[in-house]
């Protein structure tokens, strides 16, 4: 098999414990040509110092998914401050097996632009044929790249690929076997979620979109459709990106033989956290105005009007957080105005 070069882009924001566990699993991937670019979104915890300790081999990782490997330490660490668009570096170590590129942002750019920064760096300096976006709160299987890339190489029209995703704390329970969109409610549906894996989702198939927690895209597709839309910041960005690729003629595939384990909503927290609820509520409006059919959009508007009086109160009581009430309304009105 031909082994095209892959760059793995991971975004960290105040999540070094998850990030270094993710990194340790990544360096166990059984694939010969990949580079790792870690983008830190101006973390204000110990992230930078802990990542440096990990690279030196001074921080042992304990995980239920693998044994720590001291033999590949120290990793060659290259750090860059506030990487600018379009810069091609003259000198860059491309030793795939033992290097980590760390980009330190001066503010939190969110998931979309944080990944875009890593992708720009990769395309300018590392010459990948594929880019894998990987959430920092995941652990990957050793065959992840091999199975995804092999499938991607099988047909030119395949542009985006995603693995079977399990819950981290329930290793044999599926979180996502591909994704589809509930157009009337503007919700991403994770196919197979909460089902014990008994082989019922072992068929490779085309899907409506691929989860951003592990999202492999061909460089040629990026060059054709551009980067993710940074205005989403958090949530819906991968759905929008996949639909743009589909619109350009690329197919998106679910590959069941590739596996990751996901801690699910560690960064934004989903609707249980104010920041997550704000962006989910706001971005639904942005996404639906751009992509929904008129009939689906009309239903969505009616549903949102009804929910306007009920949903924030229910969420605030259920999660015991009054800030959710305010976040919902901020997201609602910002979404309408955007």
Secondary structure, 3 states (H helix, E strand, C coil): CCCCCEEEEEEECCCHHHHHHHHHHHCCCCCCCEEEEEEECCCCCCHHHHHHHHHHCCCCCCCCCCCCCHHHCCCEEEEEECCCCCCCCCCCCCCHHHEEEEEECCCCCHHHHHHHHHHHHHHHHCCCCEEEEEECCEEECCCHHHHHHHHHHHCCCEEEEEEEEEECCEEEEEEECCEEEECCCCEEEECCCCCECCCCCCCCEECCECCCCEEEEEHHHHHHHCCCCHHHCCCCHHHHHHHHHHHCCCEEEEEEEEEEEECCCCCCCHHHCHHHHHHHHHHHHHHHHHHCCHHHHHHHHHHHHHHHHHHHHHHHHHHCCCHHHHHHHHHHHHHHHC
